[in-house]
Amino acid sequence: MASGTRRHRWASVLAVTALAVAGGGALAAPADAASQQVSFPTHCIPPAVAGIPPIDGTTTAKIAVDKATPKVGDTVTVTYTVVSPAASNPTDIALPADIMTPSGKVTLGGAQSGSVTVTGPKKNDPVAGKAPFPSFSMTGTFTVTAPGAITLSPGDYNIHTSYILELDTPCTVTNPPAPVSETVTAGDNTPVNNRAITLGSASGKPGDSVTVQGSNFTPGAAVTLAGRSGSTQTADTATVTADAQGGFSGSLTVKDKTTSGVVAYEGAAYSTDKGAGPAAYTVVDDTPVPPGSQKLTTTVKAGTLSMSQAGDSVQLSAVDFGKDGTSQGALQTVTVQDFRGGPAGWSLTGKVTDFTAPGGKIDAGKLSWTPSCATKAGSPSTCQAGSAGTVGLSGATLASTPDGTLTGGEFTVDAGLSLSVPAFTPAGSYAGVLTLTLT
């Protein structure tokens, strides 16, 4: 999609203030500040042998994860800890240590739905007759399938005891889902394509050769150079090999008079994942005019791909200390002008640093956006907004236009910003840097 002939970088500082509750002394964030202990009504059914009716009580639980900002495709380990079960030993018989085996479910919501099966080891302290069951933990894993904020809520659980008899005490969430205890923010794992090409000249006569230079290709890869007529590849091709740094310099003979651009790619066919270009190229038709005729020519000068911003800072809304909160704001409007007049579209991507303050940090993966894009009337291209979701350290697409026979125009790009601030994040003014790259 991108021509690769020009790259623009623009940085905007995003600031957010977390408000502390009144009180003296320094504030420190617990290691698992992102998760919170929750309570929810539970319906438990004691074993029939106990001869007692179902128990409608309250379960207190907490969920923790090993990765707070995973990528799509990553495996996340979930630990579901029942701090205070709603059920108790259903018999008058004291239960010895290590005869309880718990199992349960964790409910996923937000960007990914479903449930996670969790199980615990056969491990417990002794339980007196009719005494409450002790706290226990269960673990399981799930694979991240979608970017964005994924919520985790405690689900149903079962307490199995193996002493004299094999007994089960299943407990279900009365009004599912239970409150959210943990949220992970998943980033898109799609590799960024930084391949780029430049041409030695922008035009030539039929049969002329044009020098093509490339960068950031796979070292040692075979790279195909090809002419393009709009979105269709022509018969003009050549092959070069990328050096140890992923660069190359090759020559392509262009015969097809309809050529409007040149691309370079790895593999059997051009793709936006492993290709670069098209870079604009025009074949100058040198066919002689008939006798008694005059050929009239003029030139439309190609311009550049550029962007500007309405400002370089954004103040997000404040959140309260001690509570999970969302700090919101809006990206300063970005104006993109594509006056190249060739076949290449463009892509505007962004990535953000961690938000830091003295004594505290908010992970970059906690920032998400909802992009929007408008196209000025008369523009050959149509702007496409990127998907709503996490920005993070690896970045995401804010807006783009596709390749085409003729591209260009003026566009305005905006985005709603949302920063998920974990509970008990130390009070202070946090700042991160969002860098936008236009290619």
Phi, psi and omega in degrees: 000316185274146180288330180078359183274350186206139178225131181242136177238141181216131182244136177235129180275126178252125181243143177220138179252130174259121184274132180269150173286160182294145179154163182261167175089166180283152179253134179233144180270132175295158184299326181251044186297338183288332180263159181219149178282133182231157176236146183204148179293141185224142178249114182247140180246107179294159177302146182301328183295338181287335178067028179239152183287169177303154182250121173255103184226199182239132175256136172248129187213168179211144179240137176230155179230158179272345179226115179276335181228069180284173174252160175302130183099344179287154173260129181250129176269128184248133175244117181255110180254119173271104183288313179225103179292154176282338184263168178221173176305116186282355183242169175277355183276129176292138180261131180286176179291152170060048174234000180263132175234106181270155172211161182185192181226147171244129183269129178263145177213181181080236184290342181219132180254171179120197180217159179244126176279128180234147178223156179239164179284162175281086186206125178196158171283160176303146181237121178291161179302133180064005181279154178300145174295146179283169176297148178210159181235148179228147181231155176195179181225156170216156180260131180287125182246350183212144177284156178122186181278124179247120181268150179232123181239144176299141179241198180297153176215161181226137177250112179258129178244139181239083179206114186067304176235156173268111186235147178237141173235091180281139179234128181244150177290125185294316180234078183291153355279159174290166179303151179290130179255333183212149176227130173249146181248108186269137178258155178289132183264012181292123181298143177279130180267108180257011179298142183211152176226153171228151181252147178289337177208157183265354181202167178185169178280161177304129181093352177287156176259143177239136178280132179240122176247137183233159178215156175066025172276172179291124181306131178081359184283148172283127184242129178267130172260134184211149173277154178231138171247097189067238178261006183255134178284139178270182180279354182278109180221161174206162181234136175228169178241130179289143181279188185295341178262002180086011179257165176200163172220120183223177182232135179237125176274123184251113180253327184293121184289345181269004183301133178239353180191171179230139178235163173222139184204156172263149179095189187283335182211160181293138172214155180289343179282325185232026180229171176221150182098189008283140171266134187298135176211136182239133175269122181273113183288116181256024179297129181298146178278152178297158178303142179078009180244162176230133177269123180258129181230152173215173184229130169258112186283128178287142178258217186233169172260121185215166176215157175221164183232153180282345180185171184240016176211150180227128175260112178278159182292153182278156176233162183269140175297141176091354181232143169297130182217165178240120178265122189239158178186192182226138176297140172298132185303133178251130176253124178252130176242118178248097182249025181285328177071024180249201182266357187271138170275192179219164179222132178246113182243163179216150172217154187231150176276171171298150175271123185236153174210160177306116177086007181204164179206142172242124184301144178301329181293352178277351180267127175232162179220161174236096187285155171216153184211136180238143181253132178291138181305137179092353180289136179296325181264160175242127183286140178240123180287146176289172181283146173292139179159197185287142173269290172070183181291327183278340173093171180204165181274129178271316180196164180197166168230149182278164170294158178191178179298317175220124182239170176138178177133189178237142188216147173242133185238132178227169176198138168280136183249141180218120180249117179278114184257116181297153176299146178064025167293131182307140181295146178155180179259117184258140180225139174227163181246121176262118181253123177257138180235125180254122178227000000 
